[in-house]
Amino acid sequence: MSRLEGDVQATVATFSASTRSGTVLLDDGRSLSFDAQAFSKSSLRMLRLGQRVVLRVVDGRVVAINHIALPLD
């Protein structure tokens, strides 16, 4: 499978409020992790399991995440 790049939608699978990191499931079933740095690019204070999000992936790594109705930039 090719390396994922660009802006994609996903579903929150896990989120830790203490570390501000977690994982998302892409629509094709792949799982990606995101760290506090990616989460800090959003205007959100938390994520809930099952929430739809949009994320930016560069070199296979999530660099930004936000609520699906909000912009990444």
C-alpha positions as CSV (number, residue, x, y, z in Angstrom):
1,M,0.0,0.0,0.0
2,S,1.3,3.5,-0.8
3,R,2.2,6.0,1.8
4,L,-0.7,8.3,2.7
5,E,-0.3,12.0,1.9
6,G,-2.6,15.1,2.0
7,D,-5.8,15.9,3.7
8,V,-8.1,13.0,4.6
9,Q,-11.1,12.3,6.8
10,A,-11.0,9.8,9.7
11,T,-12.8,8.6,12.8
12,V,-11.3,9.1,16.3
13,A,-10.5,5.6,17.8
14,T,-8.6,6.7,20.9
15,F,-7.8,10.0,22.6
16,S,-5.9,10.8,25.8
17,A,-6.7,14.2,27.3
18,S,-3.5,14.0,29.5
19,T,-1.1,13.4,26.6
20,R,-3.3,15.1,23.9
21,S,-2.5,12.2,21.5
22,G,-4.4,9.3,20.1
23,T,-5.3,7.3,17.0
24,V,-7.7,7.6,14.2
25,L,-9.2,5.0,11.8
26,L,-9.2,5.9,8.1
27,D,-12.2,4.9,6.0
28,D,-10.1,2.1,4.4
29,G,-9.5,0.6,7.9
30,R,-5.9,1.8,8.4
31,S,-5.0,3.2,11.8
32,L,-2.8,6.3,12.2
33,S,-1.4,7.9,15.4
34,F,-1.3,11.6,16.1
35,D,0.7,13.4,18.7
36,A,0.2,16.5,20.9
37,Q,1.9,18.6,18.3
38,A,-0.6,17.7,15.6
39,F,-3.5,18.2,18.1
40,S,-2.3,21.6,19.1
41,K,-2.8,22.9,15.6
42,S,-6.6,22.5,16.2
43,S,-8.8,24.9,18.2
44,L,-10.2,21.9,20.1
45,R,-9.8,21.1,23.8
46,M,-10.7,17.4,23.4
47,L,-11.8,14.7,21.0
48,R,-14.5,12.1,21.6
49,L,-14.4,8.5,20.4
50,G,-16.3,8.1,17.1
51,Q,-15.9,11.8,16.2
52,R,-15.2,12.5,12.5
53,V,-12.1,14.6,11.9
54,V,-10.0,15.9,9.1
55,L,-6.3,15.5,9.2
56,R,-3.2,16.5,7.2
57,V,-0.7,13.7,6.6
58,V,2.9,14.4,5.4
59,D,5.4,11.6,4.8
60,G,2.9,9.2,6.5
61,R,2.7,11.2,9.7
62,V,-0.3,13.2,11.0
63,V,0.8,16.8,11.3
64,A,-2.6,18.5,11.9
65,I,-6.0,17.3,13.0
66,N,-9.3,19.2,13.5
67,H,-13.1,18.8,13.6
68,I,-14.4,17.9,10.2
69,A,-16.4,21.2,10.0
70,L,-13.3,23.3,10.8
71,P,-10.3,24.2,8.6
72,L,-6.9,22.7,9.2
73,D,-5.1,26.0,8.6
